[in-house]
Amino acid sequence: MNATDALLRDFDRWDDDLARLEDEYAAGDWAQRERLMITAQRTVTTYRDRILPQLRAEAPATTYGHVVADQLTHAVDLLDDLQRELVRPGQTAHLELRINETLAVIRVLGTVVRRVHQLDHAHQF
């Protein structure tokens, strides 16, 4: 397995993990705040521990990779900050909106990475 395959596999694992969480949320009595906190924490952990290091390792090879890695790092850092703020009482609705927006940004950037890697892989053969 090459680095690209490993990176794509980790994106798929993250998607699968979030889908499992959604199933758990649907089956249980989870408050919106709890759902967002867990989803945000899983995302931050997965990206910091697995996805970002792989993306940074290959980023110097491509301009887009460098830009996307920087933007993903910024979004993950913001998500971590927002998730920590959510623990405190206060502007929950505003924080929930910002967390959902940041998760959407991370999903979109992840889709860009996947698509470019898939296109690169297809052109190799």
Secondary structure, 3 states (H helix, E strand, C coil): CCHHHHHHHHHHHHHHHHHHHHHHHHHCCCCHHHHHHHHHHHHHHHHHHHHHHHHHHHHHHCHHHHHHHHHHHHHHHHHHHHHHHHHCCCCHHHHHHHHHHHHHHHHHHHHHHHHHHHHHHHHHC
